[in-house]
């Protein structure tokens, strides 16, 4: 099983979105955690695939280049 730890987030949202988030959180407190996990996992996979593709193409991002 994956090791987990709590993270406190504070975000600025439009009022209508904030109200919806609060409503969803009241109905299912774990849903926001699952949504964030899903979104961040997708982003990590995309970043790794993009990095791999760039490496295979022989391109290096500015962060990867030596000074």
N, CA, C and O atoms as a Tripos MOL2 file, in Angstrom:
@<TRIPOS>MOLECULE
protein
  268   267    67     0     0
PROTEIN
NO_CHARGES

@<TRIPOS>ATOM
      1 N           0.8320   -1.1770    0.0000 N.3       1 UNK1
      2 CA          0.0000    0.0000    0.0000 C.3       1 UNK1
      3 C           0.8820    1.2480    0.0000 C.2       1 UNK1
      4 O           1.9790    1.2420    0.5600 O.2       1 UNK1
      5 N           0.4050    2.2940   -0.6190 N.am      2 UNK2
      6 CA          1.1480    3.5370   -0.7170 C.3       2 UNK2
      7 C           1.1160    4.2920    0.6040 C.2       2 UNK2
      8 O           0.0790    4.3850    1.2610 O.2       2 UNK2
      9 N           2.2650    4.8250    0.9770 N.am      3 UNK3
     10 CA          2.3390    5.6450    2.1880 C.3       3 UNK3
     11 C           1.7320    7.0110    1.8990 C.2       3 UNK3
     12 O           1.9920    7.5880    0.8430 O.2       3 UNK3
     13 N           0.9390    7.5310    2.8060 N.am      4 UNK4
     14 CA          0.2820    8.8200    2.5920 C.3       4 UNK4
     15 C           0.5950    9.7710    3.7330 C.2       4 UNK4
     16 O           1.0170    9.3580    4.8120 O.2       4 UNK4
     17 N           0.3780   11.0600    3.4710 N.am      5 UNK5
     18 CA          0.4710   12.0780    4.5080 C.3       5 UNK5
     19 C          -0.4550   13.2170    4.1460 C.2       5 UNK5
     20 O          -0.7600   13.4320    2.9730 O.2       5 UNK5
     21 N          -0.8980   13.9360    5.1380 N.am      6 UNK6
     22 CA         -1.8410   15.0370    4.9470 C.3       6 UNK6
     23 C          -1.1230   16.2880    4.4570 C.2       6 UNK6
     24 O           0.0160   16.5620    4.8350 O.2       6 UNK6
     25 N          -1.8130   17.0340    3.6120 N.am      7 UNK7
     26 CA         -1.3190   18.3130    3.1120 C.3       7 UNK7
     27 C          -2.4750   19.2980    3.1890 C.2       7 UNK7
     28 O          -3.5770   19.0040    2.7270 O.2       7 UNK7
     29 N          -2.2300   20.4540    3.7630 N.am      8 UNK8
     30 CA         -3.2620   21.4930    3.8340 C.3       8 UNK8
     31 C          -3.0760   22.4410    2.6520 C.2       8 UNK8
     32 O          -1.9900   22.9760    2.4290 O.2       8 UNK8
     33 N          -4.1510   22.6330    1.9070 N.am      9 UNK9
     34 CA         -4.1210   23.5350    0.7520 C.3       9 UNK9
     35 C          -5.0880   24.6870    0.9860 C.2       9 UNK9
     36 O          -6.1580   24.5140    1.5700 O.2       9 UNK9
     37 N          -4.6970   25.8360    0.5290 N.am     10 UNK10
     38 CA         -5.5890   27.0010    0.5740 C.3      10 UNK10
     39 C          -5.5430   27.6080   -0.8150 C.2      10 UNK10
     40 O          -4.4770   27.9950   -1.2930 O.2      10 UNK10
     41 N          -6.6890   27.6920   -1.4600 N.am     11 UNK11
     42 CA         -6.7490   28.2040   -2.8240 C.3      11 UNK11
     43 C          -7.8020   29.2970   -2.9360 C.2      11 UNK11
     44 O          -8.7710   29.3250   -2.1780 O.2      11 UNK11
     45 N          -7.5990   30.1900   -3.8840 N.am     12 UNK12
     46 CA         -8.5580   31.2440   -4.1780 C.3      12 UNK12
     47 C          -9.3900   30.7900   -5.3710 C.2      12 UNK12
     48 O          -8.8530   30.5310   -6.4480 O.2      12 UNK12
     49 N         -10.6970   30.6950   -5.1750 N.am     13 UNK13
     50 CA        -11.6030   30.2440   -6.2250 C.3      13 UNK13
     51 C         -12.7130   31.2680   -6.4170 C.2      13 UNK13
     52 O         -13.0530   32.0080   -5.4950 O.2      13 UNK13
     53 N         -13.2720   31.3060   -7.6180 N.am     14 UNK14
     54 CA        -14.4730   32.1380   -7.7910 C.3      14 UNK14
     55 C         -15.5550   31.6610   -6.8150 C.2      14 UNK14
     56 O         -15.6040   30.4830   -6.4640 O.2      14 UNK14
     57 N         -16.4010   32.5620   -6.3920 N.am     15 UNK15
     58 CA        -17.4090   32.2390   -5.3780 C.3      15 UNK15
     59 C         -18.2730   31.0370   -5.7500 C.2      15 UNK15
     60 O         -18.5440   30.1830   -4.9050 O.2      15 UNK15
     61 N         -18.7010   30.9660   -6.9930 N.am     16 UNK16
     62 CA        -19.5720   29.8590   -7.3960 C.3      16 UNK16
     63 C         -18.8390   28.5270   -7.3300 C.2      16 UNK16
     64 O         -19.4100   27.5130   -6.9280 O.2      16 UNK16
     65 N         -17.5770   28.5360   -7.7270 N.am     17 UNK17
     66 CA        -16.7810   27.3000   -7.6650 C.3      17 UNK17
     67 C         -16.5260   26.9200   -6.2150 C.2      17 UNK17
     68 O         -16.6270   25.7480   -5.8510 O.2      17 UNK17
     69 N         -16.1990   27.9020   -5.3880 N.am     18 UNK18
     70 CA        -15.9530   27.6430   -3.9670 C.3      18 UNK18
     71 C         -17.1920   27.0480   -3.3030 C.2      18 UNK18
     72 O         -17.0910   26.1260   -2.4940 O.2      18 UNK18
     73 N         -18.3620   27.5840   -3.6530 N.am     19 UNK19
     74 CA        -19.5970   27.0520   -3.0840 C.3      19 UNK19
     75 C         -19.8090   25.6000   -3.5030 C.2      19 UNK19
     76 O         -20.2390   24.7740   -2.6980 O.2      19 UNK19
     77 N         -19.5120   25.2970   -4.7420 N.am     20 UNK20
     78 CA        -19.6570   23.9100   -5.2250 C.3      20 UNK20
     79 C         -18.6580   22.9860   -4.5210 C.2      20 UNK20
     80 O         -19.0070   21.8650   -4.1500 O.2      20 UNK20
     81 N         -17.4470   23.4400   -4.3410 N.am     21 UNK21
     82 CA        -16.4360   22.6430   -3.6350 C.3      21 UNK21
     83 C         -16.8960   22.3580   -2.2070 C.2      21 UNK21
     84 O         -16.7800   21.2290   -1.7300 O.2      21 UNK21
     85 N         -17.4130   23.3690   -1.5330 N.am     22 UNK22
     86 CA        -17.9000   23.1730   -0.1700 C.3      22 UNK22
     87 C         -19.0550   22.1700   -0.1360 C.2      22 UNK22
     88 O         -19.1160   21.3180    0.7500 O.2      22 UNK22
     89 N         -19.9670   22.2750   -1.1020 N.am     23 UNK23
     90 CA        -21.1010   21.3530   -1.1730 C.3      23 UNK23
     91 C         -20.6230   19.9230   -1.3890 C.2      23 UNK23
     92 O         -21.0830   18.9980   -0.7190 O.2      23 UNK23
     93 N         -19.7020   19.7490   -2.3260 N.am     24 UNK24
     94 CA        -19.1700   18.4140   -2.6100 C.3      24 UNK24
     95 C         -18.4410   17.8630   -1.3930 C.2      24 UNK24
     96 O         -18.5840   16.6870   -1.0580 O.2      24 UNK24
     97 N         -17.6640   18.7070   -0.7360 N.am     25 UNK25
     98 CA        -16.9030   18.2690    0.4330 C.3      25 UNK25
     99 C         -17.8190   17.8330    1.5700 C.2      25 UNK25
    100 O         -17.4980   16.8960    2.3000 O.2      25 UNK25
    101 N         -18.9390   18.4940    1.7220 N.am     26 UNK26
    102 CA        -19.8980   18.0970    2.7550 C.3      26 UNK26
    103 C         -20.5220   16.7460    2.4370 C.2      26 UNK26
    104 O         -20.7340   15.9310    3.3350 O.2      26 UNK26
    105 N         -20.8180   16.5050    1.1570 N.am     27 UNK27
    106 CA        -21.4620   15.2520    0.7520 C.3      27 UNK27
    107 C         -20.5010   14.0720    0.7970 C.2      27 UNK27
    108 O         -20.8710   12.9750    1.2170 O.2      27 UNK27
    109 N         -19.2630   14.3030    0.3600 N.am     28 UNK28
    110 CA        -18.2710   13.2170    0.3050 C.3      28 UNK28
    111 C         -16.8930   13.8050    0.5900 C.2      28 UNK28
    112 O         -16.2120   14.2510   -0.3340 O.2      28 UNK28
    113 N         -16.4720   13.8140    1.8500 N.am     29 UNK29
    114 CA        -15.2120   14.4490    2.2310 C.3      29 UNK29
    115 C         -13.9800   13.9100    1.4910 C.2      29 UNK29
    116 O         -12.9930   14.6310    1.3400 O.2      29 UNK29
    117 N         -14.0240   12.6760    1.0350 N.am     30 UNK30
    118 CA        -12.8470   12.1000    0.3650 C.3      30 UNK30
    119 C         -12.7770   12.4050   -1.1310 C.2      30 UNK30
    120 O         -11.7470   12.1670   -1.7620 O.2      30 UNK30
    121 N         -13.8540   12.9270   -1.6990 N.am     31 UNK31
    122 CA        -13.8790   13.1160   -3.1470 C.3      31 UNK31
    123 C         -12.8250   14.1170   -3.6140 C.2      31 UNK31
    124 O         -12.2030   13.8930   -4.6520 O.2      31 UNK31
    125 N         -12.6040   15.1920   -2.9000 N.am     32 UNK32
    126 CA        -11.6020   16.1730   -3.3210 C.3      32 UNK32
    127 C         -10.2050   15.5750   -3.2860 C.2      32 UNK32
    128 O          -9.3760   15.8690   -4.1470 O.2      32 UNK32
    129 N          -9.9480   14.7500   -2.3050 N.am     33 UNK33
    130 CA         -8.6590   14.0660   -2.2500 C.3      33 UNK33
    131 C          -8.4660   13.1630   -3.4700 C.2      33 UNK33
    132 O          -7.3890   13.1240   -4.0660 O.2      33 UNK33
    133 N          -9.5110   12.4520   -3.8240 N.am     34 UNK34
    134 CA         -9.4310   11.5690   -4.9950 C.3      34 UNK34
    135 C          -9.2630   12.3640   -6.2870 C.2      34 UNK34
    136 O          -8.5130   11.9630   -7.1780 O.2      34 UNK34
    137 N          -9.9650   13.4920   -6.3820 N.am     35 UNK35
    138 CA         -9.8370   14.3380   -7.5770 C.3      35 UNK35
    139 C          -8.4160   14.8760   -7.7050 C.2      35 UNK35
    140 O          -7.8370   14.8460   -8.7910 O.2      35 UNK35
    141 N          -7.8530   15.3660   -6.6080 N.am     36 UNK36
    142 CA         -6.4790   15.8780   -6.6420 C.3      36 UNK36
    143 C          -5.4770   14.7740   -6.9600 C.2      36 UNK36
    144 O          -4.5450   14.9770   -7.7390 O.2      36 UNK36
    145 N          -5.6720   13.6120   -6.3570 N.am     37 UNK37
    146 CA         -4.7770   12.4870   -6.6270 C.3      37 UNK37
    147 C          -4.8200   12.1210   -8.1060 C.2      37 UNK37
    148 O          -3.7800   11.9150   -8.7320 O.2      37 UNK37
    149 N          -6.0170   12.0420   -8.6540 N.am     38 UNK38
    150 CA         -6.1870   11.7180  -10.0720 C.3      38 UNK38
    151 C          -5.4960   12.7640  -10.9570 C.2      38 UNK38
    152 O          -4.7270   12.4160  -11.8540 O.2      38 UNK38
    153 N          -5.7750   14.0350  -10.6980 N.am     39 UNK39
    154 CA         -5.2020   15.1040  -11.5210 C.3      39 UNK39
    155 C          -3.6880   15.1730  -11.4380 C.2      39 UNK39
    156 O          -3.0150   15.3330  -12.4560 O.2      39 UNK39
    157 N          -3.1520   15.0560  -10.2420 N.am     40 UNK40
    158 CA         -1.6980   15.1160  -10.0710 C.3      40 UNK40
    159 C          -1.0050   13.8820  -10.6490 C.2      40 UNK40
    160 O           0.1110   13.9730  -11.1590 O.2      40 UNK40
    161 N          -1.6670   12.7410  -10.5680 N.am     41 UNK41
    162 CA         -1.1090   11.5270  -11.1710 C.3      41 UNK41
    163 C          -1.0500   11.6800  -12.6820 C.2      41 UNK41
    164 O          -0.0390   11.3480  -13.3020 O.2      41 UNK41
    165 N          -2.1300   12.1830  -13.2820 N.am     42 UNK42
    166 CA         -2.1330   12.4120  -14.7320 C.3      42 UNK42
    167 C          -1.0230   13.3780  -15.1350 C.2      42 UNK42
    168 O          -0.3350   13.1620  -16.1330 O.2      42 UNK42
    169 N          -0.8540   14.4430  -14.3560 N.am     43 UNK43
    170 CA          0.1860   15.4210  -14.6720 C.3      43 UNK43
    171 C           1.5770   14.7980  -14.5800 C.2      43 UNK43
    172 O           2.4250   15.0350  -15.4400 O.2      43 UNK43
    173 N           1.8100   14.0000  -13.5370 N.am     44 UNK44
    174 CA          3.1160   13.3490  -13.3770 C.3      44 UNK44
    175 C           3.3900   12.4080  -14.5440 C.2      44 UNK44
    176 O           4.5070   12.3640  -15.0590 O.2      44 UNK44
    177 N           2.3780   11.6580  -14.9610 N.am     45 UNK45
    178 CA          2.5540   10.7490  -16.0980 C.3      45 UNK45
    179 C           2.8560   11.5480  -17.3570 C.2      45 UNK45
    180 O           3.7710   11.1970  -18.1020 O.2      45 UNK45
    181 N           2.1070   12.6110  -17.6070 N.am     46 UNK46
    182 CA          2.3430   13.4490  -18.7760 C.3      46 UNK46
    183 C           3.7620   14.0210  -18.7570 C.2      46 UNK46
    184 O           4.4670   13.9720  -19.7640 O.2      46 UNK46
    185 N           4.1780   14.5630  -17.6060 N.am     47 UNK47
    186 CA          5.5200   15.1430  -17.5000 C.3      47 UNK47
    187 C           6.6020   14.1060  -17.8010 C.2      47 UNK47
    188 O           7.5700   14.3990  -18.5030 O.2      47 UNK47
    189 N           6.4370   12.9120  -17.2760 N.am     48 UNK48
    190 CA          7.4310   11.8650  -17.5230 C.3      48 UNK48
    191 C           7.4450   11.4330  -18.9760 C.2      48 UNK48
    192 O           8.5130   11.2240  -19.5510 O.2      48 UNK48
    193 N           6.2780   11.2970  -19.5720 N.am     49 UNK49
    194 CA          6.2300   10.9220  -20.9880 C.3      49 UNK49
    195 C           6.8120   12.0210  -21.8700 C.2      49 UNK49
    196 O           7.5300   11.7310  -22.8270 O.2      49 UNK49
    197 N           6.5110   13.2750  -21.5580 N.am     50 UNK50
    198 CA          7.0610   14.3890  -22.3290 C.3      50 UNK50
    199 C           8.5760   14.4430  -22.1850 C.2      50 UNK50
    200 O           9.2870   14.6870  -23.1600 O.2      50 UNK50
    201 N           9.0700   14.2150  -20.9710 N.am     51 UNK51
    202 CA         10.5180   14.2020  -20.7340 C.3      51 UNK51
    203 C          11.1840   13.0730  -21.5090 C.2      51 UNK51
    204 O          12.2420   13.2510  -22.1130 O.2      51 UNK51
    205 N          10.5490   11.9200  -21.4810 N.am     52 UNK52
    206 CA         11.0900   10.7620  -22.2040 C.3      52 UNK52
    207 C          11.1050   11.0220  -23.7030 C.2      52 UNK52
    208 O          12.0890   10.7200  -24.3790 O.2      52 UNK52
    209 N          10.0260   11.5770  -24.2190 N.am     53 UNK53
    210 CA          9.9480   11.8870  -25.6470 C.3      53 UNK53
    211 C          11.0230   12.8920  -26.0420 C.2      53 UNK53
    212 O          11.6670   12.7470  -27.0820 O.2      53 UNK53
    213 N          11.2110   13.9040  -25.2120 N.am     54 UNK54
    214 CA         12.2350   14.9150  -25.4870 C.3      54 UNK54
    215 C          13.6190   14.2890  -25.4540 C.2      54 UNK54
    216 O          14.4670   14.6080  -26.2880 O.2      54 UNK54
    217 N          13.8510   13.4040  -24.5000 N.am     55 UNK55
    218 CA         15.1540   12.7380  -24.3960 C.3      55 UNK55
    219 C          15.4020   11.8700  -25.6200 C.2      55 UNK55
    220 O          16.5070   11.8630  -26.1620 O.2      55 UNK55
    221 N          14.3960   11.1460  -26.0540 N.am     56 UNK56
    222 CA         14.5310   10.3010  -27.2280 C.3      56 UNK56
    223 C          14.7740   11.1300  -28.4890 C.2      56 UNK56
    224 O          15.4340   10.6670  -29.4190 O.2      56 UNK56
    225 N          14.2480   12.3420  -28.5210 N.am     57 UNK57
    226 CA         14.4380   13.2270  -29.6660 C.3      57 UNK57
    227 C          15.7620   13.9920  -29.5680 C.2      57 UNK57
    228 O          16.1270   14.7300  -30.4830 O.2      57 UNK57
    229 N          16.4710   13.8110  -28.4600 N.am     58 UNK58
    230 CA         17.7630   14.4850  -28.2920 C.3      58 UNK58
    231 C          17.6510   15.9260  -27.8540 C.2      58 UNK58
    232 O          18.6180   16.6810  -27.9550 O.2      58 UNK58
    233 N          16.4910   16.3190  -27.3690 N.am     59 UNK59
    234 CA         16.2670   17.6820  -26.9180 C.3      59 UNK59
    235 C          16.3340   17.7390  -25.4100 C.2      59 UNK59
    236 O          15.8660   16.8240  -24.7310 O.2      59 UNK59
    237 N          16.9170   18.8180  -24.8690 N.am     60 UNK60
    238 CA         16.9780   19.0080  -23.4310 C.3      60 UNK60
    239 C          16.3010   20.3100  -23.0670 C.2      60 UNK60
    240 O          16.5190   21.3370  -23.7100 O.2      60 UNK60
    241 N          15.4790   20.2660  -22.0340 N.am     61 UNK61
    242 CA         14.8130   21.4910  -21.5740 C.3      61 UNK61
    243 C          15.8560   22.3930  -20.9110 C.2      61 UNK61
    244 O          16.9220   21.9150  -20.5210 O.2      61 UNK61
    245 N          15.5670   23.6840  -20.7780 N.am     62 UNK62
    246 CA         16.5110   24.6010  -20.1280 C.3      62 UNK62
    247 C          16.9020   24.1480  -18.7250 C.2      62 UNK62
    248 O          18.0350   24.3700  -18.3000 O.2      62 UNK62
    249 N          15.9740   23.5140  -17.9990 N.am     63 UNK63
    250 CA         16.2720   23.0480  -16.6480 C.3      63 UNK63
    251 C          17.2890   21.9120  -16.6680 C.2      63 UNK63
    252 O          18.0230   21.7140  -15.7000 O.2      63 UNK63
    253 N          17.3310   21.1710  -17.7610 N.am     64 UNK64
    254 CA         18.2130   20.0090  -17.8520 C.3      64 UNK64
    255 C          19.5920   20.3620  -18.4140 C.2      64 UNK64
    256 O          20.5270   19.5710  -18.2940 O.2      64 UNK64
    257 N          19.7240   21.5400  -19.0240 N.am     65 UNK65
    258 CA         20.9920   21.9180  -19.6300 C.3      65 UNK65
    259 C          22.0030   22.3270  -18.5780 C.2      65 UNK65
    260 O          21.6610   22.9380  -17.5660 O.2      65 UNK65
    261 N          23.2330   21.9860  -18.8310 N.am     66 UNK66
    262 CA         24.3100   22.3720  -17.9050 C.3      66 UNK66
    263 C          24.7010   23.8160  -18.2080 C.2      66 UNK66
    264 O          24.6640   24.2400  -19.3630 O.2      66 UNK66
    265 N          25.0770   24.5760  -17.1710 N.am     67 UNK67
    266 CA         25.4570   25.9980  -17.3950 C.3      67 UNK67
    267 C          26.7330   26.1350  -18.1750 C.2      67 UNK67
    268 O          27.1770   27.2520  -18.4400 O.2      67 UNK67
@<TRIPOS>BOND
     1     1     2 1
     2     2     3 1
     3     3     4 2
     4     3     5 am
     5     5     6 1
     6     6     7 1
     7     7     8 2
     8     7     9 am
     9     9    10 1
    10    10    11 1
    11    11    12 2
    12    11    13 am
    13    13    14 1
    14    14    15 1
    15    15    16 2
    16    15    17 am
    17    17    18 1
    18    18    19 1
    19    19    20 2
    20    19    21 am
    21    21    22 1
    22    22    23 1
    23    23    24 2
    24    23    25 am
    25    25    26 1
    26    26    27 1
    27    27    28 2
    28    27    29 am
    29    29    30 1
    30    30    31 1
    31    31    32 2
    32    31    33 am
    33    33    34 1
    34    34    35 1
    35    35    36 2
    36    35    37 am
    37    37    38 1
    38    38    39 1
    39    39    40 2
    40    39    41 am
    41    41    42 1
    42    42    43 1
    43    43    44 2
    44    43    45 am
    45    45    46 1
    46    46    47 1
    47    47    48 2
    48    47    49 am
    49    49    50 1
    50    50    51 1
    51    51    52 2
    52    51    53 am
    53    53    54 1
    54    54    55 1
    55    55    56 2
    56    55    57 am
    57    57    58 1
    58    58    59 1
    59    59    60 2
    60    59    61 am
    61    61    62 1
    62    62    63 1
    63    63    64 2
    64    63    65 am
    65    65    66 1
    66    66    67 1
    67    67    68 2
    68    67    69 am
    69    69    70 1
    70    70    71 1
    71    71    72 2
    72    71    73 am
    73    73    74 1
    74    74    75 1
    75    75    76 2
    76    75    77 am
    77    77    78 1
    78    78    79 1
    79    79    80 2
    80    79    81 am
    81    81    82 1
    82    82    83 1
    83    83    84 2
    84    83    85 am
    85    85    86 1
    86    86    87 1
    87    87    88 2
    88    87    89 am
    89    89    90 1
    90    90    91 1
    91    91    92 2
    92    91    93 am
    93    93    94 1
    94    94    95 1
    95    95    96 2
    96    95    97 am
    97    97    98 1
    98    98    99 1
    99    99   100 2
   100    99   101 am
   101   101   102 1
   102   102   103 1
   103   103   104 2
   104   103   105 am
   105   105   106 1
   106   106   107 1
   107   107   108 2
   108   107   109 am
   109   109   110 1
   110   110   111 1
   111   111   112 2
   112   111   113 am
   113   113   114 1
   114   114   115 1
   115   115   116 2
   116   115   117 am
   117   117   118 1
   118   118   119 1
   119   119   120 2
   120   119   121 am
   121   121   122 1
   122   122   123 1
   123   123   124 2
   124   123   125 am
   125   125   126 1
   126   126   127 1
   127   127   128 2
   128   127   129 am
   129   129   130 1
   130   130   131 1
   131   131   132 2
   132   131   133 am
   133   133   134 1
   134   134   135 1
   135   135   136 2
   136   135   137 am
   137   137   138 1
   138   138   139 1
   139   139   140 2
   140   139   141 am
   141   141   142 1
   142   142   143 1
   143   143   144 2
   144   143   145 am
   145   145   146 1
   146   146   147 1
   147   147   148 2
   148   147   149 am
   149   149   150 1
   150   150   151 1
   151   151   152 2
   152   151   153 am
   153   153   154 1
   154   154   155 1
   155   155   156 2
   156   155   157 am
   157   157   158 1
   158   158   159 1
   159   159   160 2
   160   159   161 am
   161   161   162 1
   162   162   163 1
   163   163   164 2
   164   163   165 am
   165   165   166 1
   166   166   167 1
   167   167   168 2
   168   167   169 am
   169   169   170 1
   170   170   171 1
   171   171   172 2
   172   171   173 am
   173   173   174 1
   174   174   175 1
   175   175   176 2
   176   175   177 am
   177   177   178 1
   178   178   179 1
   179   179   180 2
   180   179   181 am
   181   181   182 1
   182   182   183 1
   183   183   184 2
   184   183   185 am
   185   185   186 1
   186   186   187 1
   187   187   188 2
   188   187   189 am
   189   189   190 1
   190   190   191 1
   191   191   192 2
   192   191   193 am
   193   193   194 1
   194   194   195 1
   195   195   196 2
   196   195   197 am
   197   197   198 1
   198   198   199 1
   199   199   200 2
   200   199   201 am
   201   201   202 1
   202   202   203 1
   203   203   204 2
   204   203   205 am
   205   205   206 1
   206   206   207 1
   207   207   208 2
   208   207   209 am
   209   209   210 1
   210   210   211 1
   211   211   212 2
   212   211   213 am
   213   213   214 1
   214   214   215 1
   215   215   216 2
   216   215   217 am
   217   217   218 1
   218   218   219 1
   219   219   220 2
   220   219   221 am
   221   221   222 1
   222   222   223 1
   223   223   224 2
   224   223   225 am
   225   225   226 1
   226   226   227 1
   227   227   228 2
   228   227   229 am
   229   229   230 1
   230   230   231 1
   231   231   232 2
   232   231   233 am
   233   233   234 1
   234   234   235 1
   235   235   236 2
   236   235   237 am
   237   237   238 1
   238   238   239 1
   239   239   240 2
   240   239   241 am
   241   241   242 1
   242   242   243 1
   243   243   244 2
   244   243   245 am
   245   245   246 1
   246   246   247 1
   247   247   248 2
   248   247   249 am
   249   249   250 1
   250   250   251 1
   251   251   252 2
   252   251   253 am
   253   253   254 1
   254   254   255 1
   255   255   256 2
   256   255   257 am
   257   257   258 1
   258   258   259 1
   259   259   260 2
   260   259   261 am
   261   261   262 1
   262   262   263 1
   263   263   264 2
   264   263   265 am
   265   265   266 1
   266   266   267 1
   267   267   268 2
@<TRIPOS>SUBSTRUCTURE
     1 UNK1         2 RESIDUE 1 A UNK
     2 UNK2         6 RESIDUE 1 A UNK
     3 UNK3        10 RESIDUE 1 A UNK
     4 UNK4        14 RESIDUE 1 A UNK
     5 UNK5        18 RESIDUE 1 A UNK
     6 UNK6        22 RESIDUE 1 A UNK
     7 UNK7        26 RESIDUE 1 A UNK
     8 UNK8        30 RESIDUE 1 A UNK
     9 UNK9        34 RESIDUE 1 A UNK
    10 UNK10       38 RESIDUE 1 A UNK
    11 UNK11       42 RESIDUE 1 A UNK
    12 UNK12       46 RESIDUE 1 A UNK
    13 UNK13       50 RESIDUE 1 A UNK
    14 UNK14       54 RESIDUE 1 A UNK
    15 UNK15       58 RESIDUE 1 A UNK
    16 UNK16       62 RESIDUE 1 A UNK
    17 UNK17       66 RESIDUE 1 A UNK
    18 UNK18       70 RESIDUE 1 A UNK
    19 UNK19       74 RESIDUE 1 A UNK
    20 UNK20       78 RESIDUE 1 A UNK
    21 UNK21       82 RESIDUE 1 A UNK
    22 UNK22       86 RESIDUE 1 A UNK
    23 UNK23       90 RESIDUE 1 A UNK
    24 UNK24       94 RESIDUE 1 A UNK
    25 UNK25       98 RESIDUE 1 A UNK
    26 UNK26      102 RESIDUE 1 A UNK
    27 UNK27      106 RESIDUE 1 A UNK
    28 UNK28      110 RESIDUE 1 A UNK
    29 UNK29      114 RESIDUE 1 A UNK
    30 UNK30      118 RESIDUE 1 A UNK
    31 UNK31      122 RESIDUE 1 A UNK
    32 UNK32      126 RESIDUE 1 A UNK
    33 UNK33      130 RESIDUE 1 A UNK
    34 UNK34      134 RESIDUE 1 A UNK
    35 UNK35      138 RESIDUE 1 A UNK
    36 UNK36      142 RESIDUE 1 A UNK
    37 UNK37      146 RESIDUE 1 A UNK
    38 UNK38      150 RESIDUE 1 A UNK
    39 UNK39      154 RESIDUE 1 A UNK
    40 UNK40      158 RESIDUE 1 A UNK
    41 UNK41      162 RESIDUE 1 A UNK
    42 UNK42      166 RESIDUE 1 A UNK
    43 UNK43      170 RESIDUE 1 A UNK
    44 UNK44      174 RESIDUE 1 A UNK
    45 UNK45      178 RESIDUE 1 A UNK
    46 UNK46      182 RESIDUE 1 A UNK
    47 UNK47      186 RESIDUE 1 A UNK
    48 UNK48      190 RESIDUE 1 A UNK
    49 UNK49      194 RESIDUE 1 A UNK
    50 UNK50      198 RESIDUE 1 A UNK
    51 UNK51      202 RESIDUE 1 A UNK
    52 UNK52      206 RESIDUE 1 A UNK
    53 UNK53      210 RESIDUE 1 A UNK
    54 UNK54      214 RESIDUE 1 A UNK
    55 UNK55      218 RESIDUE 1 A UNK
    56 UNK56      222 RESIDUE 1 A UNK
    57 UNK57      226 RESIDUE 1 A UNK
    58 UNK58      230 RESIDUE 1 A UNK
    59 UNK59      234 RESIDUE 1 A UNK
    60 UNK60      238 RESIDUE 1 A UNK
    61 UNK61      242 RESIDUE 1 A UNK
    62 UNK62      246 RESIDUE 1 A UNK
    63 UNK63      250 RESIDUE 1 A UNK
    64 UNK64      254 RESIDUE 1 A UNK
    65 UNK65      258 RESIDUE 1 A UNK
    66 UNK66      262 RESIDUE 1 A UNK
    67 UNK67      266 RESIDUE 1 A UNK
